[in-house]
Amino acid sequence: MVHPQSRHILLLVLGLVLIGAACFCYRWLHLGIPLTPVTTVQSWTVEANFRFKADKKPIKAGFVIPNNPPNFLVSDENFVSHNYGVIAQKEGLNRVAQWSIRRARGSQSLYYRAVLYKSKVQKNFAQKPPEFPKLEVLKEPEKSAVESIIREARSKSADTMTFAAETLRILNDSKASNATLLLEQDRSHMNILKKAVFILAHENIPAQIAQGIYLKPEKNAKLFPWLAVYDAKKWVYLNPVDGANGLPEEFLIWQYGDFSSTDLTGGTNPHFSLSVSVTPISSAQQLGKELDSVLLKYSLYQLPLETQYVFYILLTIPIGAFIILLLRNVVGIDTFGTFMPVLIAVAFRETHLIWGVILFSTIVALGLVMRFYLEQLRLLLVPRLTAILTVVVLIILGLSVLSHKLGLAHGASIALFPMVILTMTIERMCVLWEERGAYDALKTGFGSIFAAVIAFLVMKNKELEYLMFTFPELLFILLAVVLLFGQYRGYRLLELFRFKTLAK
């Protein structure tokens, strides 16, 4: 007869598997979400986040958003805030999202998110050129430098575009004395483009700076300036370094002009950031909207991008814990707990594997020396743990400074190790050393490192990260498998080798 508790667990396992499998099959088979990240992606999610402080004052905050950018179609725009009014309006060639509220207090966050698709239609964005800036009356020697650059560029060009490209080439030439005079030791791309716009204006060629971002997965995307030149009926974009014609394939024009992307009235400490993520399931998301799919409306892809990056790591932690379960309960490897190897494996993502193992071993070894010394002082448990934690912080501080002086870049990431876990590992290893000897203590320590390495190798898999993030319902199935392993009372694999003589 099956025990009632076993029957209960089997029913629970069956229910969890059915829920997870049903949600998984619905996303995969019905909505067509791919099981692996696609290699050629035609859609991206771009998110702008404007953060600032408010102090019970009326707030007006705005930032530039894409305005019919070349080569891309903007879809699924979302403006996210708390109790703010928001309008999107055109200002010249740009489009600005303007947020307002009568009174606000504390930290504020304004979000703009859009899904971008490759556009197969060539768009002529501007119907008329921008107004020319008011030309300054040049004085010597700047006047002679501009005239000299114009003469040289005109002699080596055939039309508007080649003239603009030649102007850029001259300004980028560090040996050109006239360019050096105009740039005044500032050879940044932005300053070079400002001078190029100024020179082209003297030749009645409309031009201005266009700033954009590269569409690649990035938490804090930077704006890069390009030169936009108006040629008869369309804008042509030139590389600020070599004057090459045309934008990169995955380059999004965010704004026109060299001004700040943000504007804030009534607040302080503004911070603006742009994030980009590849969205391989955007077509399925669009299908989910048409079908009114709750699973896609409330999927992790709807979270802010910074939060998504956190969940990419967080959702692999149960996988790492399951690996530790297998190594401990099935294989029979001794470790210091379950979560210590998993958290160390997470830290290995930033320190990298080899450096992580070396740094972890060094910290634990130095911590053990100090722990044995503190044992001679006969401290109580809580003061002793506090002392060990302080020593661990000092060790991490010292190793970080030393590695920086030696030019070892990975050493700076040592601070990512969980200090409390390190402290408890040192304490438990020392107690085990005293109770059962050095052999058992070292065996358990090496077992912990080995388990952390195996967990890291599994958790860092990009396909697994994508699968768990896109199909989080797989955690139901994982939980069901864990419950089944909770009923296992059999031999461990290493025990079979230990007792093989008795078996004979």
C-alpha positions as CSV (number, residue, x, y, z in Angstrom):
1,M,0.0,0.0,0.0
2,V,1.2,3.5,-0.9
3,H,1.8,5.7,2.1
4,P,-0.6,8.7,2.2
5,Q,2.3,11.1,2.4
6,S,3.9,9.5,-0.7
7,R,0.6,9.7,-2.5
8,H,0.3,13.4,-1.6
9,I,3.8,14.1,-3.0
10,L,3.2,12.1,-6.2
11,L,-0.1,14.1,-6.8
12,L,1.8,17.3,-6.1
13,V,4.6,16.4,-8.5
14,L,2.1,15.4,-11.2
15,G,0.3,18.8,-10.8
16,L,3.5,20.8,-11.0
17,V,4.6,18.9,-14.1
18,L,1.2,19.4,-15.8
19,I,1.2,23.1,-15.1
20,G,4.8,23.7,-16.2
21,A,4.4,21.5,-19.3
22,A,1.1,23.1,-20.3
23,C,2.5,26.6,-20.1
24,F,5.6,25.6,-21.9
25,C,3.8,23.9,-24.8
26,Y,1.4,26.8,-25.1
27,R,4.3,29.3,-25.6
28,W,6.3,27.0,-27.8
29,L,3.8,25.3,-30.0
30,H,0.9,27.8,-30.1
31,L,2.7,31.1,-29.9
32,G,5.7,30.0,-31.8
33,I,8.4,31.2,-29.3
34,P,11.7,29.6,-30.3
35,L,13.5,27.3,-27.9
36,T,16.9,28.8,-28.6
37,P,18.0,32.4,-29.1
38,V,18.0,33.1,-32.8
39,T,21.2,34.2,-34.5
40,T,19.9,36.8,-36.9
41,V,17.5,39.1,-35.0
42,Q,15.4,41.7,-36.7
43,S,13.9,43.4,-33.6
44,W,15.3,45.1,-30.5
45,T,13.9,46.6,-27.3
46,V,15.2,50.0,-26.4
47,E,14.5,51.5,-23.0
48,A,15.2,55.0,-21.7
49,N,15.2,55.7,-18.0
50,F,15.2,59.2,-16.5
51,R,15.8,59.3,-12.8
52,F,15.9,62.3,-10.5
53,K,15.0,63.7,-7.1
54,A,11.9,65.7,-6.4
55,D,11.0,67.8,-3.3
56,K,7.3,68.6,-3.2
57,K,7.6,70.9,-6.3
58,P,5.9,70.9,-9.7
59,I,7.9,68.8,-12.0
60,K,8.5,69.1,-15.8
61,A,10.9,66.5,-17.2
62,G,11.5,65.6,-20.8
63,F,13.9,63.6,-22.9
64,V,14.3,63.0,-26.6
65,I,12.8,59.8,-28.1
66,P,13.3,58.4,-31.7
67,N,11.4,60.3,-34.4
68,N,10.9,58.0,-37.5
69,P,14.6,57.0,-37.5
70,P,16.1,55.9,-40.8
71,N,16.3,52.1,-41.5
72,F,14.0,51.3,-38.5
73,L,10.3,51.1,-37.7
74,V,9.3,52.1,-34.1
75,S,6.6,49.9,-32.7
76,D,4.9,49.2,-29.3
77,E,5.9,52.5,-27.6
78,N,5.2,52.6,-23.9
79,F,5.5,55.5,-21.5
80,V,5.7,54.3,-17.8
81,S,5.5,56.5,-14.8
82,H,3.6,57.0,-11.6
83,N,0.8,59.7,-11.7
84,Y,2.6,61.7,-14.3
85,G,1.0,63.2,-17.4
86,V,3.0,62.7,-20.6
87,I,2.8,64.0,-24.1
88,A,5.1,63.3,-27.1
89,Q,5.5,66.2,-29.4
90,K,7.8,67.2,-32.3
91,E,10.5,69.8,-31.8
92,G,12.2,70.5,-35.1
93,L,13.7,67.2,-36.4
94,N,13.4,65.6,-32.9
95,R,10.5,64.2,-30.9
96,V,10.4,64.9,-27.1
97,A,8.5,63.0,-24.4
98,Q,7.4,65.7,-21.9
99,W,6.3,64.5,-18.4
100,S,4.6,66.7,-15.8
101,I,3.1,66.5,-12.3
102,R,1.8,69.0,-9.9
103,R,3.8,67.8,-6.9
104,A,6.2,64.9,-6.3
105,R,8.7,63.9,-3.6
106,G,11.6,61.5,-3.4
107,S,13.2,59.4,-6.1
108,Q,11.4,59.5,-9.5
109,S,11.8,57.2,-12.5
110,L,10.4,57.8,-15.9
111,Y,10.5,55.1,-18.5
112,Y,10.2,55.0,-22.3
113,R,10.3,51.7,-24.1
114,A,9.9,50.8,-27.8
115,V,10.4,47.8,-29.9
116,L,12.3,48.4,-33.1
117,Y,12.1,46.5,-36.4
118,K,14.2,46.7,-39.5
119,S,12.4,48.8,-42.1
120,K,12.6,47.7,-45.7
121,V,11.3,51.1,-46.9
122,Q,13.8,53.9,-47.5
123,K,12.5,57.0,-45.7
124,N,13.3,60.6,-46.6
125,F,12.9,61.9,-43.1
126,A,13.1,65.7,-43.6
127,Q,11.2,67.5,-46.3
128,K,13.1,70.7,-45.9
129,P,16.6,71.5,-44.6
130,P,17.1,73.0,-41.2
131,E,17.7,76.7,-40.7
132,F,21.3,77.8,-41.0
133,P,23.0,79.0,-37.8
134,K,23.9,82.6,-37.7
135,L,27.4,82.8,-39.0
136,E,29.9,84.5,-36.8
137,V,32.3,87.1,-38.2
138,L,35.6,85.3,-38.1
139,K,38.7,86.9,-37.0
140,E,42.3,86.0,-37.8
141,P,43.7,83.4,-37.6
142,E,40.5,81.4,-37.5
143,K,39.2,83.1,-40.7
144,S,42.3,82.0,-42.7
145,A,42.1,78.5,-41.3
146,V,38.5,78.0,-42.4
147,E,39.1,79.5,-45.8
148,S,42.2,77.2,-46.3
149,I,40.2,74.1,-45.3
150,I,37.4,75.1,-47.7
151,R,39.8,75.6,-50.6
152,E,41.5,72.2,-50.0
153,A,38.2,70.3,-49.6
154,R,36.8,72.0,-52.7
155,S,39.8,71.1,-54.8
156,K,39.6,67.4,-53.8
157,S,35.8,66.9,-54.1
158,A,33.2,66.7,-56.8
159,D,29.9,67.4,-55.1
160,T,28.3,68.1,-51.7
161,M,28.9,64.7,-50.2
162,T,32.5,64.4,-51.2
163,F,33.1,68.0,-50.0
164,A,31.7,67.1,-46.6
165,A,33.7,63.9,-46.5
166,E,36.9,65.7,-47.4
167,T,36.2,68.3,-44.7
168,L,36.0,65.5,-42.1
169,R,39.2,64.0,-43.4
170,I,41.1,67.3,-43.0
171,L,39.7,67.9,-39.5
172,N,40.7,64.4,-38.4
173,D,44.3,64.8,-39.7
174,S,46.4,65.5,-36.6
175,K,49.2,66.9,-38.9
176,A,46.9,69.5,-40.5
177,S,47.8,72.8,-38.8
178,N,44.6,74.6,-39.8
179,A,42.5,71.8,-38.3
180,T,44.6,71.9,-35.1
181,L,44.0,75.6,-34.8
182,L,40.2,75.3,-35.1
183,L,39.9,72.3,-32.8
184,E,42.0,73.9,-30.0
185,Q,43.5,70.6,-28.8
186,D,40.0,69.0,-28.5
187,R,39.9,66.2,-31.0
188,S,36.8,64.5,-29.7
189,H,34.3,63.3,-32.4
190,M,31.7,65.8,-31.1
191,N,34.1,68.8,-31.5
192,I,35.2,67.7,-34.9
193,L,31.6,67.5,-36.1
194,K,30.8,70.9,-34.6
195,K,33.6,72.4,-36.6
196,A,32.5,70.5,-39.7
197,V,29.0,71.8,-39.4
198,F,30.4,75.3,-39.0
199,I,32.6,75.0,-42.1
200,L,29.8,73.5,-44.2
201,A,27.5,76.3,-43.2
202,H,30.0,78.8,-44.8
203,E,29.5,76.9,-48.0
204,N,25.7,77.0,-47.7
205,I,25.5,73.2,-47.1
206,P,22.9,72.3,-44.4
207,A,24.4,69.9,-41.9
208,Q,24.1,69.0,-38.3
209,I,25.1,66.4,-35.7
210,A,23.0,63.2,-35.4
211,Q,23.5,61.2,-32.2
212,G,22.6,57.5,-32.0
213,I,23.2,54.2,-30.3
214,Y,24.3,50.8,-31.6
215,L,21.6,48.1,-31.2
216,K,23.5,45.5,-29.3
217,P,22.6,44.1,-25.8
218,E,23.9,46.7,-23.4
219,K,22.8,48.0,-20.0
220,N,24.1,51.6,-20.5
221,A,24.3,52.4,-24.2
222,K,26.3,55.5,-25.1
223,L,25.3,58.1,-27.7
224,F,27.7,58.3,-30.7
225,P,27.7,61.4,-32.9
226,W,27.5,61.3,-36.8
227,L,27.4,64.0,-39.4
228,A,24.1,64.5,-41.1
229,V,24.3,66.4,-44.4
230,Y,21.3,67.5,-46.3
231,D,21.7,66.7,-50.0
232,A,18.9,68.1,-52.2
233,K,16.0,66.1,-50.8
234,K,17.4,63.7,-48.2
235,W,19.7,63.4,-45.3
236,V,23.0,61.6,-45.8
237,Y,25.0,60.3,-42.8
238,L,28.8,60.4,-42.7
239,N,31.2,58.6,-40.3
240,P,32.9,61.2,-38.1
241,V,36.3,59.5,-38.4
242,D,36.7,58.7,-42.1
243,G,33.7,60.4,-43.7
244,A,32.3,57.1,-45.1
245,N,28.8,57.4,-46.4
246,G,26.0,55.6,-44.7
247,L,25.0,54.4,-41.2
248,P,26.0,51.1,-39.8
249,E,23.4,48.4,-40.2
250,E,22.3,48.3,-36.6
251,F,22.7,52.0,-35.7
252,L,19.7,53.9,-34.4
253,I,19.5,57.7,-34.7
254,W,18.2,58.9,-31.4
255,Q,18.4,62.7,-31.8
256,Y,19.5,65.5,-34.0
257,G,21.7,68.2,-32.5
258,D,24.5,68.4,-29.9
259,F,22.4,69.5,-27.0
260,S,21.5,67.4,-23.9
261,S,18.9,64.7,-24.4
262,T,17.1,65.6,-21.2
263,D,15.5,68.6,-19.6
264,L,14.4,68.9,-16.0
265,T,12.6,71.7,-14.1
266,G,11.8,71.3,-10.4
267,G,14.1,68.3,-9.7
268,T,17.7,67.6,-8.9
269,N,20.3,64.9,-9.5
270,P,19.2,63.9,-13.0
271,H,20.5,60.7,-14.5
272,F,19.6,59.4,-17.9
273,S,20.4,55.9,-19.2
274,L,19.6,53.9,-22.3
275,S,19.4,50.1,-22.4
276,V,19.2,47.8,-25.4
277,S,18.2,44.2,-25.5
278,V,17.7,41.7,-28.3
279,T,14.1,40.6,-28.5
280,P,14.0,37.3,-30.4
281,I,10.4,36.7,-29.5
282,S,9.0,40.0,-30.5
283,S,6.9,38.4,-33.3
284,A,5.4,36.0,-30.8
285,Q,4.7,38.9,-28.4
286,Q,2.8,40.7,-31.2
287,L,0.9,37.5,-31.8
288,G,0.2,37.3,-28.1
289,K,-1.4,40.8,-28.2
290,E,-3.6,39.7,-31.0
291,L,-4.7,36.6,-29.1
292,D,-4.9,38.6,-25.8
293,S,-2.4,36.2,-24.3
294,V,-1.9,36.7,-20.6
295,L,1.3,34.6,-20.6
296,L,3.0,37.2,-22.9
297,K,1.4,40.3,-21.5
298,Y,2.8,39.4,-18.1
299,S,6.0,37.8,-19.2
300,L,9.5,38.8,-17.9
301,Y,10.1,40.6,-21.2
302,Q,7.7,43.4,-20.0
303,L,10.0,44.3,-17.0
304,P,12.5,47.1,-17.2
305,L,15.7,46.0,-19.0
306,E,17.9,46.5,-15.9
307,T,15.5,44.1,-14.0
308,Q,15.6,41.7,-16.9
309,Y,19.4,41.4,-16.7
310,V,19.0,40.5,-13.0
311,F,16.5,37.8,-13.7
312,Y,18.7,36.3,-16.4
313,I,21.1,35.4,-13.5
314,L,18.5,34.8,-10.8
315,L,16.5,32.2,-12.8
316,T,19.6,30.0,-13.2
317,I,20.3,29.8,-9.4
318,P,17.6,27.0,-9.0
319,I,19.5,25.1,-11.7
320,G,22.7,25.5,-9.8
321,A,21.1,24.4,-6.6
322,F,19.7,21.3,-8.4
323,I,23.3,20.5,-9.6
324,I,24.5,20.7,-6.0
325,L,21.6,18.4,-5.0
326,L,22.8,15.8,-7.5
327,L,26.4,16.1,-6.5
328,R,25.5,15.7,-2.8
329,N,22.6,13.3,-2.7
330,V,23.3,11.1,-5.7
331,V,27.1,11.3,-6.3
332,G,28.0,11.8,-2.6
333,I,30.4,14.7,-2.7
334,D,30.7,16.6,0.6
335,T,30.2,20.4,0.5
336,F,29.7,23.1,3.1
337,G,26.0,23.4,2.7
338,T,24.0,23.8,-0.5
339,F,23.9,27.5,-1.1
340,M,27.5,28.3,-0.6
341,P,28.7,26.6,-3.8
342,V,25.8,28.1,-5.7
343,L,26.6,31.7,-4.6
344,I,30.3,31.2,-5.3
345,A,29.3,29.9,-8.7
346,V,27.3,33.2,-9.3
347,A,30.4,35.2,-8.2
348,F,32.5,33.2,-10.8
349,R,30.4,34.8,-13.5
350,E,32.2,38.1,-12.9
351,T,35.6,36.9,-11.7
352,H,35.9,34.3,-14.4
353,L,36.5,30.7,-13.4
354,I,40.3,30.3,-13.0
355,W,40.7,33.6,-11.2
356,G,37.6,32.9,-9.1
357,V,39.0,29.6,-7.9
358,I,42.4,31.2,-7.1
359,L,40.9,34.2,-5.2
360,F,38.4,32.0,-3.3
361,S,41.1,29.6,-2.2
362,T,43.4,32.4,-1.2
363,I,40.8,34.1,0.9
364,V,39.7,30.9,2.7
365,A,43.3,29.9,3.4
366,L,44.2,33.3,4.9
367,G,40.9,33.3,6.8
368,L,41.7,29.9,8.3
369,V,45.0,31.2,9.5
370,M,43.3,34.0,11.3
371,R,40.5,31.7,12.6
372,F,43.1,29.5,14.3
373,Y,44.7,32.5,15.8
374,L,41.4,33.8,17.1
375,E,40.8,30.3,18.6
376,Q,43.7,31.0,21.0
377,L,41.9,34.1,22.3
378,R,38.9,32.0,23.4
379,L,36.2,34.4,22.0
380,L,32.5,33.7,22.1
381,L,30.8,32.6,18.9
382,V,29.2,36.0,17.8
383,P,32.3,38.1,18.5
384,R,34.5,35.5,16.8
385,L,32.3,35.5,13.7
386,T,32.3,39.3,13.6
387,A,36.1,39.3,13.8
388,I,36.3,36.7,11.0
389,L,34.0,38.8,8.8
390,T,36.1,41.9,9.5
391,V,39.3,40.0,8.6
392,V,37.6,38.7,5.4
393,V,36.8,42.3,4.4
394,L,40.4,43.3,5.1
395,I,41.7,40.4,3.0
396,I,39.5,41.3,0.1
397,L,40.5,44.9,0.4
398,G,44.2,44.0,0.4
399,L,44.0,41.6,-2.5
400,S,42.0,44.1,-4.6
401,V,44.6,46.9,-4.1
402,L,47.5,44.4,-4.7
403,S,45.9,43.1,-7.9
404,H,45.2,46.6,-9.2
405,K,48.9,47.6,-8.6
406,L,50.0,44.5,-10.4
407,G,47.7,45.2,-13.3
408,L,45.5,42.2,-12.8
409,A,42.1,43.3,-14.0
410,H,40.1,40.3,-12.7
411,G,41.4,41.0,-9.1
412,A,39.1,44.0,-8.8
413,S,36.0,41.7,-9.1
414,I,37.0,39.9,-5.8
415,A,34.6,42.2,-3.9
416,L,31.7,40.3,-5.6
417,F,32.3,37.2,-3.5
418,P,29.6,36.9,-0.8
419,M,31.4,37.9,2.4
420,V,29.0,36.3,4.8
421,I,29.3,33.0,2.9
422,L,33.1,33.2,3.0
423,T,32.9,33.9,6.8
424,M,30.7,30.9,7.5
425,T,32.8,28.7,5.2
426,I,36.0,29.6,7.2
427,E,34.2,29.0,10.5
428,R,32.7,25.6,9.5
429,M,35.9,24.5,7.9
430,C,37.8,25.3,11.1
431,V,35.3,23.5,13.3
432,L,35.4,20.4,11.0
433,W,39.2,20.5,11.1
434,E,39.1,20.4,14.9
435,E,36.4,17.7,15.2
436,R,37.3,15.4,12.4
437,G,40.8,16.3,11.3
438,A,42.5,18.1,8.4
439,Y,41.7,15.4,5.8
440,D,37.9,15.7,6.2
441,A,38.1,19.5,6.3
442,L,40.2,19.8,3.2
443,K,38.1,17.2,1.4
444,T,34.9,19.1,2.1
445,G,36.5,22.3,1.1
446,F,37.7,20.9,-2.3
447,G,34.3,19.3,-2.7
448,S,32.7,22.7,-2.3
449,I,35.0,24.3,-4.9
450,F,34.4,21.4,-7.3
451,A,30.6,21.7,-6.9
452,A,30.8,25.4,-7.4
453,V,32.8,25.0,-10.7
454,I,30.3,22.4,-12.0
455,A,27.3,24.6,-11.1
456,F,29.1,27.6,-12.8
457,L,29.7,25.7,-16.0
458,V,26.0,24.8,-16.2
459,M,24.6,28.2,-15.1
460,K,26.7,30.2,-17.6
461,N,25.2,28.4,-20.6
462,K,23.6,31.1,-22.8
463,E,21.0,28.8,-24.2
464,L,20.0,27.7,-20.7
465,E,19.7,31.3,-19.6
466,Y,17.5,32.1,-22.5
467,L,15.3,29.0,-21.9
468,M,14.7,29.7,-18.2
469,F,14.1,33.4,-18.8
470,T,11.7,32.9,-21.7
471,F,10.0,29.8,-20.2
472,P,10.1,30.4,-16.4
473,E,7.3,27.8,-16.0
474,L,10.0,25.2,-16.3
475,L,10.7,26.0,-12.7
476,F,7.5,24.1,-11.9
477,I,9.0,21.0,-13.5
478,L,12.3,21.5,-11.8
479,L,10.5,21.8,-8.4
480,A,8.7,18.5,-9.2
481,V,11.9,16.7,-9.9
482,V,13.4,18.1,-6.7
483,L,10.5,16.8,-4.7
484,L,11.0,13.3,-6.2
485,F,14.7,13.4,-5.3
486,G,13.5,14.3,-1.8
487,Q,12.1,10.8,-1.5
488,Y,15.4,9.1,-2.5
489,R,17.0,7.1,0.3
490,G,19.3,4.9,-1.8
491,Y,23.1,4.6,-1.9
492,R,25.2,7.4,-3.3
493,L,27.6,6.6,-6.1
494,L,30.7,7.2,-4.1
495,E,29.4,4.9,-1.4
496,L,29.2,2.1,-3.9
497,F,33.0,2.4,-4.3
498,R,33.5,2.6,-0.6
499,F,31.5,-0.6,0.2
500,K,32.3,-2.6,-2.9
501,T,34.5,-5.0,-0.7
502,L,31.5,-5.7,1.5
503,A,29.3,-6.4,-1.5
504,K,31.7,-9.2,-2.5
